[in-house]
Amino acid sequence: MTVDLAAAADFLAGNARVLDRRRFDLLFGDGGAEPVLAAVDGYRNPDGGYGWGLEPDLRSRTSQPGGALHAFEVFADVGEAASYRAMELGDWLASVGLPDGGLPFALPVPDPAACAPFWVGADPTVSSLQITAVVAGAAHHAATRIPALAEHPWLTTATDHCLRVVADLPAAPHPMELAFTVQFLDAASRTRPQAAEALERLRAWVPADGVLHVTGGADDEFMRPLDFAPFPDGPARSLFGPGVVDAEFERLVGGQQADGGWAVDFDSYSPAATLEWRGHRTVQALILLRANGVI
């Protein structure tokens, strides 16, 4: 399996945000942490949250849980140098969390131009397992390099909330919600043994090949094994049959396009988001391949 890093760098130079170019340079070039933090700070608000299109289909200026997800992805790249920003983001998330400990799918969006309707139409008074799980899962992953984050009160509260919701799920959730919940449990299991136990409850809803069509999504939009279990050494990999994950790595490597970047399989809601998602997907694909020892 061969990845053309030079072609990926060229693709990012011509198509991606400065943030994704800086992330690539940190991970595969000679870049440092400070330029990456400076780039993500461009999306930060004074309240400690992140907006301004850090989530490409959520162009709102406002701080949002979706922005927090992508900020934690960056903090995982940077490690300890991002500790102060990670803790500030935890403080912001604690300030917008709902009484049951969960996060709303989105907070009110007063500037909806070019935002996806599912963000704009979200109920800010109801906790969403999908967004709480994916944000908390990203925080748990970042905490492997930022130890103080593992002890943040918001992460404890959000983790407890997700574990309670999973215990009471009456039926299989939406495929995206299922994948992000498994991803969260996989990450949380490093410090919370009960997360691995909760994962067993979801096993029957995850197909052995790890492929689920996204209900309501594009025709070719699927949740795939690396959406459930992106990183090695966690219990979620046991959900799949022999050879499934290795085949997925081959598929991911083969997904590099002729222009050097990776494509996305879902619809975007603005020309900017269409382009930005490819840059984000390219960096994330390379991160996964490196984390799993493929490159």
Backbone bond lengths (Angstrom), bond angles and torsions (degrees), N, CA, C in turn:
res aa  C-N    CA-C-N  psi(-1)  N-CA   C-N-CA  omega(-1)  CA-C   N-CA-C  phi
1 M - - - 1.464 - - 1.524 109.20 -
2 T 1.319 115.97 125.10 1.453 120.88 -175.18 1.515 110.61 -125.66
3 V 1.337 116.00 131.08 1.454 123.05 174.31 1.518 108.29 -113.11
4 D 1.320 116.26 136.08 1.459 121.74 179.28 1.525 108.23 -94.63
5 L 1.349 116.62 93.91 1.463 120.63 -178.19 1.522 111.64 -67.07
6 A 1.319 117.85 -34.26 1.459 120.05 178.92 1.526 110.61 -64.59
7 A 1.324 116.65 -40.62 1.458 119.88 178.03 1.520 111.01 -67.25
8 A 1.339 116.38 -36.88 1.471 119.73 176.59 1.520 110.60 -63.05
9 A 1.330 117.29 -42.82 1.462 120.62 178.24 1.523 110.76 -62.11
10 D 1.321 117.13 -40.33 1.466 120.26 178.50 1.525 110.69 -65.12
11 F 1.337 116.45 -41.05 1.461 119.05 177.78 1.519 110.82 -60.32
12 L 1.318 116.58 -46.50 1.461 120.48 -178.96 1.518 110.89 -63.41
13 A 1.326 117.65 -38.30 1.463 120.51 179.32 1.526 111.60 -60.68
14 G 1.320 116.41 -35.51 1.454 119.80 -176.49 1.512 115.64 -93.68
15 N 1.334 117.32 -11.96 1.458 118.73 -169.54 1.528 115.63 -136.07
16 A 1.317 119.48 -18.06 1.460 120.75 -166.48 1.530 112.42 -104.04
17 R 1.326 113.44 164.94 1.457 121.55 173.29 1.524 110.26 -66.40
18 V 1.332 115.44 156.32 1.465 119.81 173.80 1.531 109.96 -56.69
19 L 1.333 117.15 -38.40 1.463 120.12 -179.90 1.517 110.95 -56.44
20 D 1.320 117.80 -48.68 1.464 120.04 -177.15 1.522 111.62 -70.40
21 R 1.325 117.58 -32.40 1.463 119.85 174.96 1.534 110.60 -65.94
22 R 1.330 116.43 -40.87 1.462 120.08 178.26 1.531 111.43 -67.09
23 R 1.335 117.82 -38.51 1.461 120.94 176.92 1.527 110.20 -61.68
24 F 1.317 116.15 -45.18 1.465 120.36 178.95 1.523 110.19 -60.88
25 D 1.334 116.73 -43.67 1.460 120.36 -178.36 1.525 111.33 -64.55
26 L 1.334 117.10 -36.88 1.460 120.93 176.55 1.517 110.99 -64.08
27 L 1.317 116.78 -43.21 1.459 121.83 -171.75 1.518 113.76 -84.18
28 F 1.347 116.69 -30.54 1.466 119.05 -172.46 1.526 113.60 -130.45
29 G 1.336 117.40 -1.88 1.454 120.42 -179.97 1.511 111.19 -120.47
30 D 1.323 115.17 -135.83 1.464 119.47 -179.67 1.525 111.06 -120.69
31 G 1.328 116.56 22.80 1.451 120.57 -178.57 1.518 112.71 -76.69
32 G 1.331 115.33 162.67 1.449 121.40 178.86 1.508 112.24 -113.44
33 A 1.328 115.10 179.70 1.463 121.05 -177.19 1.523 112.60 -71.89
34 E 1.327 117.34 -38.71 1.462 119.87 -172.84 1.527 113.41 -60.67
35 P 1.332 120.15 -42.96 1.472 118.53 176.71 1.532 113.39 -62.46
36 V 1.329 116.65 -34.05 1.471 119.52 177.43 1.525 109.97 -66.09
37 L 1.323 116.70 -45.40 1.460 120.24 179.24 1.520 111.20 -64.70
38 A 1.333 117.20 -37.28 1.459 119.66 177.14 1.520 110.61 -63.49
39 A 1.333 116.74 -38.77 1.461 120.09 -179.69 1.524 111.48 -67.34
40 V 1.339 118.02 -43.88 1.465 119.46 -179.24 1.522 110.95 -72.61
41 D 1.328 117.34 -25.55 1.464 120.07 176.11 1.526 111.85 -62.40
42 G 1.320 117.29 -23.07 1.458 119.96 176.92 1.517 113.62 -63.59
43 Y 1.330 116.77 -17.89 1.460 122.32 179.47 1.529 111.88 -102.35
44 R 1.321 116.60 -1.08 1.456 121.33 -174.42 1.522 111.07 -86.57
45 N 1.324 115.39 144.23 1.457 122.21 174.51 1.528 110.18 -104.94
46 P 1.340 117.23 161.54 1.467 119.59 -179.45 1.527 114.15 -59.65
47 D 1.342 117.50 -20.94 1.466 119.78 179.68 1.528 112.86 -77.13
48 G 1.332 117.69 -5.59 1.457 121.32 -179.93 1.513 114.15 97.36
49 G 1.343 117.26 -7.17 1.452 121.24 176.90 1.514 112.07 -94.28
50 Y 1.341 116.01 179.44 1.461 121.92 -174.01 1.523 110.49 -128.37
51 G 1.320 115.34 136.53 1.461 122.78 178.24 1.514 110.01 -145.46
52 W 1.345 116.18 -138.64 1.459 121.96 173.40 1.530 113.64 60.05
53 G 1.342 116.81 27.81 1.454 119.30 177.75 1.513 114.98 84.56
54 L 1.342 118.78 15.12 1.467 118.80 172.68 1.522 108.96 -58.37
55 E 1.332 117.73 -38.05 1.475 122.79 164.39 1.531 104.67 -86.17
56 P 1.336 119.01 108.79 1.462 119.54 -166.76 1.521 116.19 -56.17
57 D 1.320 118.68 -31.48 1.465 119.86 179.25 1.526 113.25 -91.32
58 L 1.326 116.44 10.53 1.461 122.16 176.77 1.528 107.01 -126.54
59 R 1.343 115.46 83.46 1.465 121.60 -170.43 1.527 112.75 -78.96
60 S 1.302 117.66 -5.53 1.458 122.21 -177.30 1.526 112.23 -53.89
61 R 1.349 114.32 145.89 1.461 119.89 173.84 1.532 111.85 -66.21
62 T 1.331 116.65 -23.59 1.457 121.49 -167.73 1.528 112.24 -72.08
63 S 1.326 115.05 149.18 1.461 121.14 172.80 1.526 109.20 -66.37
64 Q 1.318 116.38 134.59 1.455 121.68 -173.70 1.533 110.67 -142.42
65 P 1.340 117.31 151.55 1.466 118.97 173.90 1.529 113.36 -55.70
66 G 1.337 116.87 -35.90 1.459 119.30 177.72 1.520 112.61 -61.50
67 G 1.326 116.69 -37.33 1.449 120.02 174.88 1.514 112.29 -66.68
68 A 1.336 116.31 -36.50 1.465 120.39 178.71 1.526 111.22 -60.86
69 L 1.328 117.45 -39.18 1.460 121.21 178.04 1.524 110.47 -54.08
70 H 1.326 116.19 -51.58 1.460 119.66 -174.94 1.522 111.58 -72.66
71 A 1.322 117.48 -29.00 1.460 119.41 174.33 1.524 110.67 -64.49
72 F 1.325 117.35 -42.59 1.467 119.84 178.48 1.536 111.05 -64.39
73 E 1.328 117.85 -34.35 1.468 119.70 174.89 1.525 110.53 -57.76
74 V 1.336 115.68 -43.91 1.463 120.34 179.58 1.520 110.82 -66.44
75 F 1.328 116.83 -42.50 1.467 120.18 -179.12 1.527 111.22 -62.33
76 A 1.329 116.69 -32.61 1.468 119.56 176.68 1.525 110.99 -64.98
77 D 1.336 117.13 -34.92 1.468 120.58 175.88 1.523 110.70 -65.52
78 V 1.332 115.80 -44.19 1.455 121.76 -170.49 1.525 111.95 -77.47
79 G 1.332 117.21 -38.64 1.452 120.76 -178.78 1.517 113.02 80.49
80 E 1.299 116.46 -145.75 1.460 122.56 -169.79 1.524 113.20 -55.89
81 A 1.320 118.45 -29.56 1.464 120.87 179.39 1.526 112.22 -63.43
82 A 1.319 117.09 -19.22 1.462 121.40 178.63 1.522 112.60 -95.26
83 S 1.324 118.11 7.84 1.463 121.11 -173.22 1.522 112.42 -56.35
84 Y 1.317 117.21 -46.05 1.467 119.10 -175.92 1.513 111.45 -64.55
85 R 1.333 117.22 -39.00 1.464 119.52 178.64 1.537 110.64 -71.11
86 A 1.307 117.88 -38.02 1.464 121.05 179.10 1.520 110.95 -62.49
87 M 1.321 116.59 -42.06 1.465 119.50 -179.71 1.528 110.73 -69.37
88 E 1.324 117.70 -38.09 1.466 120.76 175.85 1.527 110.78 -62.64
89 L 1.318 116.51 -39.04 1.464 119.59 178.11 1.523 110.08 -66.22
90 G 1.325 117.68 -39.59 1.460 120.07 174.68 1.519 111.66 -59.22
91 D 1.320 116.74 -39.89 1.470 120.37 177.52 1.518 110.68 -62.70
92 W 1.340 116.61 -42.76 1.469 119.16 179.39 1.534 110.54 -64.19
93 L 1.318 117.40 -43.93 1.457 120.37 179.34 1.523 111.25 -60.97
94 A 1.331 116.56 -38.51 1.469 119.44 176.50 1.520 110.88 -62.37
95 S 1.325 117.02 -34.24 1.462 120.86 -177.12 1.521 112.83 -73.27
96 V 1.343 117.99 -22.81 1.471 120.71 -178.45 1.517 112.40 -108.72
97 G 1.327 117.65 -2.46 1.460 120.22 178.44 1.509 111.65 -65.12
98 L 1.309 116.21 153.45 1.459 122.30 -179.17 1.531 110.13 -88.21
99 P 1.330 117.38 165.13 1.475 120.03 -174.38 1.528 114.64 -57.15
100 D 1.324 117.97 -27.55 1.468 119.30 -179.96 1.527 112.70 -82.69
101 G 1.344 117.22 -0.25 1.454 121.17 178.08 1.508 114.89 96.97
102 G 1.336 117.33 -7.80 1.454 120.45 179.59 1.513 112.88 -90.21
103 L 1.334 114.89 173.80 1.455 122.26 175.07 1.522 109.29 -108.40
104 P 1.327 117.80 145.11 1.465 118.70 170.65 1.519 109.40 -70.48
105 F 1.316 116.89 153.95 1.466 120.43 178.44 1.522 110.05 -55.80
106 A 1.319 116.30 -41.09 1.465 121.43 173.63 1.512 108.68 -152.98
107 L 1.301 115.47 152.61 1.462 122.36 171.68 1.525 108.47 -84.71
108 P 1.324 119.22 167.53 1.466 120.22 179.81 1.524 111.80 -53.01
109 V 1.328 115.54 140.66 1.465 122.65 -177.90 1.523 108.42 -114.38
110 P 1.334 118.83 96.02 1.456 120.94 -177.27 1.524 113.28 -78.21
111 D 1.318 118.07 -12.37 1.473 123.15 -178.16 1.531 108.34 -127.77
112 P 1.336 118.27 77.07 1.457 121.76 -168.30 1.528 115.88 -81.90
113 A 1.307 119.23 2.45 1.464 120.39 -176.90 1.526 110.79 -54.98
114 A 1.323 115.28 128.98 1.464 123.94 175.69 1.522 113.81 66.18
115 C 1.337 117.75 12.77 1.463 120.73 176.84 1.522 110.28 -90.52
116 A 1.323 117.11 146.13 1.456 121.10 175.61 1.526 109.96 -64.18
117 P 1.328 117.82 141.71 1.467 120.09 -176.48 1.518 113.84 -62.08
118 F 1.324 118.36 -28.32 1.469 118.10 -179.38 1.527 111.40 -69.75
119 W 1.326 117.92 -25.12 1.459 119.49 173.25 1.527 110.87 -76.05
120 V 1.322 115.32 -45.84 1.473 120.18 -176.04 1.522 111.32 -65.59
121 G 1.320 117.32 -36.29 1.461 121.48 -174.70 1.510 114.72 -90.64
122 A 1.318 118.44 5.40 1.467 120.54 -177.87 1.523 111.20 -67.77
123 D 1.320 115.68 148.03 1.462 121.92 177.62 1.529 108.77 -86.91
124 P 1.332 118.48 112.32 1.466 119.90 -176.48 1.518 114.37 -75.31
125 T 1.335 116.95 -1.98 1.464 120.00 -177.99 1.528 112.95 -100.42
126 V 1.344 117.18 -1.12 1.465 121.79 -174.97 1.524 109.55 -120.62
127 S 1.320 117.47 131.56 1.459 120.87 177.27 1.520 111.08 -70.21
128 S 1.305 115.25 141.33 1.464 123.03 178.24 1.524 108.95 -112.77
129 L 1.332 116.32 120.63 1.463 119.25 175.41 1.521 109.85 -61.95
130 Q 1.324 117.43 -38.82 1.458 120.29 -176.67 1.524 111.84 -58.50
131 I 1.319 117.59 -53.37 1.462 119.29 -175.55 1.527 111.09 -74.93
132 T 1.334 117.47 -37.21 1.470 118.90 179.06 1.518 109.95 -62.82
133 A 1.330 116.65 -43.36 1.463 120.64 -178.25 1.518 111.68 -66.50
134 V 1.333 117.65 -44.83 1.459 118.56 -174.95 1.528 111.08 -71.63
135 V 1.341 117.71 -35.23 1.464 119.52 177.53 1.534 109.97 -70.82
136 A 1.329 116.87 -45.63 1.466 119.63 179.01 1.527 111.19 -64.70
137 G 1.318 117.22 -37.35 1.458 119.81 177.60 1.522 111.58 -62.93
138 A 1.338 116.45 -42.49 1.468 119.99 177.31 1.524 110.73 -64.19
139 A 1.335 116.83 -36.58 1.462 120.48 177.57 1.527 110.89 -66.57
140 H 1.332 117.22 -42.39 1.471 119.66 177.36 1.529 110.41 -61.26
141 H 1.317 116.68 -39.78 1.462 119.12 178.53 1.523 110.18 -65.56
142 A 1.329 117.55 -44.88 1.462 120.45 177.98 1.521 111.10 -61.45
143 A 1.325 116.57 -32.20 1.466 120.88 -178.11 1.522 112.66 -67.13
144 T 1.325 118.29 -16.27 1.458 119.15 175.12 1.521 111.28 -65.97
145 R 1.346 116.07 -21.56 1.472 120.92 178.02 1.518 112.18 -113.40
146 I 1.327 116.74 -11.16 1.467 122.02 179.28 1.525 106.52 -126.85
147 P 1.313 118.82 82.87 1.469 121.19 -171.44 1.518 114.61 -56.49
148 A 1.323 118.55 -34.36 1.464 120.17 -178.56 1.521 111.37 -61.74
149 L 1.323 117.18 -30.56 1.458 120.75 -178.26 1.527 111.21 -63.95
150 A 1.310 117.21 -33.13 1.473 120.72 -179.68 1.516 111.80 -59.98
151 E 1.334 117.26 -25.56 1.461 121.40 -177.61 1.522 112.73 -99.82
152 H 1.325 117.30 5.22 1.472 118.15 -178.23 1.532 109.72 -65.75
153 P 1.329 118.39 134.69 1.474 120.74 -178.70 1.527 113.51 -57.34
154 W 1.350 117.10 -36.41 1.471 117.13 179.07 1.521 110.60 -61.24
155 L 1.327 118.35 -44.21 1.459 120.35 -177.30 1.520 110.94 -64.50
156 T 1.307 117.04 -37.07 1.468 120.18 175.59 1.520 110.94 -62.23
157 T 1.319 116.17 -46.19 1.470 120.97 -178.82 1.521 111.34 -64.92
158 A 1.338 116.84 -45.21 1.458 120.48 -178.96 1.527 110.99 -65.54
159 T 1.324 116.74 -38.08 1.461 120.40 178.44 1.526 110.94 -64.87
160 D 1.313 116.43 -44.61 1.469 119.77 177.22 1.524 110.82 -59.64
161 H 1.329 116.27 -42.30 1.472 120.20 179.72 1.527 110.47 -59.66
162 C 1.318 116.92 -50.06 1.463 119.95 -177.65 1.533 111.66 -62.20
163 L 1.313 116.89 -40.36 1.458 119.47 179.20 1.528 111.26 -62.75
164 R 1.342 117.15 -39.59 1.466 120.26 177.63 1.521 111.18 -64.90
165 V 1.334 116.56 -42.87 1.468 119.75 -178.51 1.516 110.71 -65.62
166 V 1.317 117.01 -43.15 1.467 120.42 179.82 1.524 110.30 -60.82
167 A 1.309 117.32 -39.43 1.462 120.73 -179.17 1.517 112.23 -62.90
168 D 1.335 116.90 -24.60 1.462 120.93 -176.00 1.521 113.81 -109.03
169 L 1.325 118.24 9.32 1.465 119.24 -179.36 1.527 110.10 -61.74
170 P 1.346 117.51 124.84 1.458 119.26 -177.72 1.518 114.31 -83.26
171 A 1.336 116.39 -20.25 1.460 121.28 -176.75 1.518 108.05 -158.25
172 A 1.332 115.01 172.27 1.459 119.41 179.70 1.523 109.90 -61.42
173 P 1.334 118.51 129.67 1.461 120.78 177.85 1.523 110.90 -77.10
174 H 1.324 115.10 174.49 1.463 121.40 174.99 1.532 109.17 -51.69
175 P 1.340 118.46 144.18 1.467 120.01 -176.17 1.529 114.56 -53.20
176 M 1.327 118.39 -37.99 1.461 119.23 178.14 1.526 110.62 -67.40
177 E 1.317 116.15 -42.78 1.454 120.53 178.51 1.522 110.77 -63.05
178 L 1.324 116.11 -40.34 1.462 120.53 178.58 1.525 110.68 -63.34
179 A 1.332 117.32 -47.36 1.459 120.62 -178.33 1.522 111.18 -62.65
180 F 1.333 116.59 -43.99 1.464 119.08 -177.53 1.523 111.72 -71.26
181 T 1.329 116.71 -28.98 1.460 119.49 176.83 1.526 110.34 -71.26
182 V 1.316 116.99 -42.21 1.466 119.96 175.60 1.527 110.12 -61.49
183 Q 1.333 116.15 -43.64 1.464 120.80 178.58 1.534 110.78 -58.67
184 F 1.337 116.34 -43.37 1.462 120.78 177.05 1.524 111.56 -61.71
185 L 1.329 117.18 -48.64 1.465 120.28 -178.01 1.526 111.03 -62.43
186 D 1.318 116.08 -37.38 1.454 120.52 178.38 1.529 110.55 -61.97
187 A 1.343 116.83 -45.40 1.463 120.85 -179.50 1.525 111.62 -70.60
188 A 1.339 116.45 -41.29 1.462 120.90 -176.84 1.518 112.08 -69.42
189 S 1.315 117.71 -23.30 1.471 120.54 -175.73 1.520 112.79 -64.18
190 R 1.326 117.50 -16.63 1.466 119.77 179.20 1.526 111.31 -64.34
191 T 1.335 116.45 -31.92 1.467 119.92 -178.37 1.525 113.11 -120.88
192 R 1.321 116.87 -12.11 1.469 121.22 -178.22 1.522 109.37 -126.34
193 P 1.332 119.02 94.66 1.469 121.22 -176.79 1.520 113.68 -55.58
194 Q 1.339 117.39 -29.98 1.460 119.47 -179.28 1.524 111.96 -65.98
195 A 1.326 118.04 -18.37 1.462 120.40 177.16 1.527 110.33 -66.90
196 A 1.322 117.11 -40.28 1.465 120.07 176.78 1.517 111.01 -64.26
197 E 1.332 117.13 -36.45 1.462 120.61 176.66 1.525 110.79 -66.01
198 A 1.339 116.88 -40.75 1.462 120.67 179.05 1.519 111.27 -64.46
199 L 1.326 116.00 -31.89 1.456 120.36 179.41 1.520 111.99 -59.65
200 E 1.316 116.24 -34.61 1.459 119.85 179.86 1.525 111.77 -62.08
201 R 1.330 116.05 -30.62 1.464 119.48 179.37 1.528 112.01 -66.20
202 L 1.316 116.84 -25.55 1.465 121.34 -177.52 1.527 112.59 -92.81
203 R 1.323 116.86 -9.27 1.457 120.83 -173.30 1.527 112.64 -54.01
204 A 1.309 117.42 -42.23 1.468 120.49 -176.00 1.524 112.36 -65.43
205 W 1.338 118.07 -19.21 1.470 121.56 -177.21 1.522 112.94 -94.87
206 V 1.317 116.72 -4.29 1.466 120.52 -179.75 1.522 108.33 -104.76
207 P 1.322 118.95 117.35 1.471 119.67 -179.59 1.525 110.84 -64.98
208 A 1.311 116.06 152.53 1.465 120.69 -175.77 1.518 112.46 -62.10
209 D 1.345 116.92 -27.16 1.464 118.97 178.08 1.522 112.35 -88.64
210 G 1.351 116.97 -3.35 1.448 121.12 175.47 1.507 115.46 70.66
211 V 1.313 118.62 18.11 1.465 121.57 -175.23 1.523 109.85 -115.57
212 L 1.327 116.35 119.33 1.459 122.57 178.50 1.520 109.51 -131.62
213 H 1.325 117.07 127.34 1.462 119.66 175.36 1.516 109.66 -67.46
214 V 1.328 116.85 138.76 1.459 121.91 -179.76 1.520 109.03 -79.81
215 T 1.304 115.48 109.74 1.460 120.90 179.71 1.520 110.28 -57.50
216 G 1.342 115.85 125.94 1.457 120.20 -179.72 1.508 114.37 83.19
217 G 1.333 117.93 -2.55 1.455 121.54 -179.23 1.510 112.13 -91.30
218 A 1.321 116.41 -169.02 1.458 121.68 176.87 1.533 109.52 -65.23
219 D 1.336 115.67 160.52 1.463 120.11 -176.90 1.526 112.32 -58.26
220 D 1.332 116.44 -35.40 1.464 120.07 -177.08 1.522 112.53 -106.50
221 E 1.342 116.36 26.28 1.460 121.00 -179.76 1.528 109.52 -97.59
222 F 1.313 115.77 118.58 1.456 121.21 -176.95 1.530 110.52 -132.69
223 M 1.312 115.35 149.80 1.454 121.18 161.44 1.530 106.56 -85.02
224 R 1.344 115.59 133.04 1.447 121.03 -174.30 1.529 109.84 -123.87
225 P 1.335 118.04 171.02 1.470 119.62 -173.92 1.521 115.31 -50.90
226 L 1.321 118.26 -39.63 1.458 119.73 -178.22 1.531 112.44 -77.04
227 D 1.317 117.70 -9.96 1.470 120.67 169.63 1.522 110.18 -77.86
228 F 1.304 117.15 -29.34 1.462 121.71 176.85 1.528 111.33 -83.11
229 A 1.311 116.72 -42.99 1.466 121.36 -172.24 1.524 109.17 -138.60
230 P 1.334 117.54 77.64 1.463 119.51 -174.09 1.521 114.78 -72.49
231 F 1.322 117.77 -27.34 1.456 120.62 -172.41 1.530 111.08 -116.56
232 P 1.332 117.28 151.06 1.469 120.57 -176.55 1.521 112.64 -75.01
233 D 1.314 114.46 168.11 1.473 123.76 170.06 1.525 114.34 75.83
234 G 1.318 118.94 6.29 1.453 120.95 176.06 1.517 110.94 -101.57
235 P 1.344 117.38 165.49 1.464 120.62 -177.03 1.519 114.60 -70.59
236 A 1.337 118.84 -17.37 1.464 119.93 -175.51 1.517 112.61 -66.82
237 R 1.321 118.08 -24.80 1.471 119.45 179.64 1.530 111.48 -62.59
238 S 1.348 116.72 -23.31 1.459 120.10 -179.05 1.522 112.23 -72.19
239 L 1.338 117.89 -8.21 1.460 121.13 179.80 1.520 112.35 -72.81
240 F 1.339 117.17 -17.11 1.460 120.39 -171.36 1.513 111.85 -108.67
241 G 1.318 113.82 153.89 1.450 120.43 178.83 1.515 112.18 -70.11
242 P 1.346 117.26 168.89 1.465 121.86 -179.01 1.531 111.88 -57.53
243 G 1.315 116.32 135.23 1.461 121.34 174.96 1.510 115.58 81.20
244 V 1.326 117.94 -8.00 1.464 120.05 -175.30 1.525 111.22 -63.77
245 V 1.315 117.80 -48.48 1.460 120.33 -176.17 1.524 110.60 -68.33
246 D 1.335 117.99 -40.79 1.466 119.98 177.81 1.520 110.88 -60.63
247 A 1.326 116.42 -40.36 1.468 119.60 177.29 1.525 111.16 -64.51
248 E 1.314 115.59 -33.59 1.461 119.16 179.15 1.531 111.09 -69.32
249 F 1.329 117.05 -35.47 1.466 119.17 175.05 1.526 110.09 -62.68
250 E 1.320 116.85 -42.84 1.459 120.04 177.96 1.520 110.58 -61.09
251 R 1.315 115.96 -41.19 1.458 120.24 178.53 1.525 110.50 -63.90
252 L 1.340 116.64 -41.79 1.459 120.14 -178.24 1.525 110.91 -66.29
253 V 1.311 117.68 -43.91 1.460 120.39 176.50 1.524 109.94 -60.12
254 G 1.324 116.31 -43.81 1.456 120.50 -179.83 1.519 113.77 -68.42
255 G 1.346 116.20 -11.64 1.458 119.96 179.95 1.513 114.31 -80.82
256 Q 1.345 117.65 -5.24 1.463 118.60 176.12 1.521 108.81 -65.67
257 Q 1.320 115.63 126.66 1.452 121.23 -175.20 1.531 111.26 -82.98
258 A 1.324 115.48 170.55 1.461 120.48 -179.31 1.519 112.12 -61.28
259 D 1.342 116.88 -26.57 1.472 119.75 179.43 1.521 113.00 -84.23
260 G 1.348 117.63 -0.32 1.452 121.90 176.26 1.511 114.80 99.73
261 G 1.341 117.17 -14.09 1.449 120.57 -178.52 1.515 112.57 -102.76
262 W 1.328 114.90 177.88 1.459 122.07 175.97 1.523 109.33 -106.90
263 A 1.327 116.37 150.35 1.464 122.14 179.73 1.518 110.11 -94.17
264 V 1.322 116.55 166.08 1.460 122.45 172.91 1.524 108.33 -113.00
265 D 1.333 115.70 158.24 1.466 120.21 -175.98 1.517 112.65 -112.03
266 F 1.349 117.07 18.68 1.458 120.40 -179.55 1.524 109.71 -129.86
267 D 1.307 115.28 162.91 1.461 121.03 -178.67 1.524 110.76 -83.65
268 S 1.330 116.52 142.26 1.455 122.10 174.59 1.527 109.58 -108.30
269 Y 1.335 115.48 170.07 1.460 120.01 -169.46 1.527 113.49 -118.64
270 S 1.332 117.25 11.45 1.453 121.11 173.42 1.518 108.01 -160.40
271 P 1.340 117.90 156.38 1.463 119.17 176.33 1.525 112.30 -58.50
272 A 1.333 116.99 -37.70 1.462 119.82 179.40 1.526 110.39 -63.12
273 A 1.320 117.06 -46.40 1.468 120.25 -178.43 1.524 111.36 -63.26
274 T 1.317 117.27 -39.11 1.466 120.72 179.61 1.519 110.58 -56.72
275 L 1.329 116.07 -43.88 1.459 120.71 -179.89 1.523 111.25 -73.94
276 E 1.326 116.58 -44.82 1.463 120.38 -175.78 1.522 112.66 -64.51
277 W 1.326 116.95 -35.63 1.455 119.01 179.20 1.531 111.41 -62.04
278 R 1.337 117.12 -36.74 1.468 118.51 179.84 1.523 110.92 -66.16
279 G 1.334 116.98 -39.49 1.458 119.10 176.69 1.516 111.61 -63.33
280 H 1.336 115.77 -44.44 1.462 120.54 178.03 1.521 110.62 -62.53
281 R 1.312 117.10 -46.32 1.466 121.02 -179.12 1.523 111.32 -62.17
282 T 1.318 117.31 -36.97 1.462 120.72 179.86 1.524 110.59 -64.62
283 V 1.316 117.06 -47.21 1.464 120.03 179.28 1.526 110.41 -64.71
284 Q 1.342 117.57 -43.66 1.462 119.76 -178.85 1.526 111.56 -65.02
285 A 1.329 117.79 -37.28 1.461 120.29 177.54 1.520 110.19 -61.65
286 L 1.318 116.84 -43.72 1.456 120.59 -179.61 1.528 111.70 -67.53
287 I 1.329 116.83 -37.68 1.466 120.58 176.89 1.524 110.41 -60.82
288 L 1.332 116.27 -45.53 1.462 119.67 -179.43 1.528 111.30 -64.53
289 L 1.319 116.45 -42.83 1.457 119.06 -179.09 1.530 111.04 -64.45
290 R 1.317 116.47 -38.08 1.472 118.56 178.46 1.520 111.38 -71.41
291 A 1.342 117.21 -43.06 1.456 120.72 -178.66 1.530 112.20 -61.93
292 N 1.320 115.67 -27.35 1.461 120.49 -178.50 1.536 112.58 -98.10
293 G 1.330 116.02 9.66 1.464 119.88 175.46 1.498 115.35 73.78
294 V 1.336 117.20 17.64 1.467 120.14 -179.68 1.508 110.59 -82.18
295 I 1.335 117.90 -34.27 1.463 121.78 175.48 1.527 108.43 -126.28
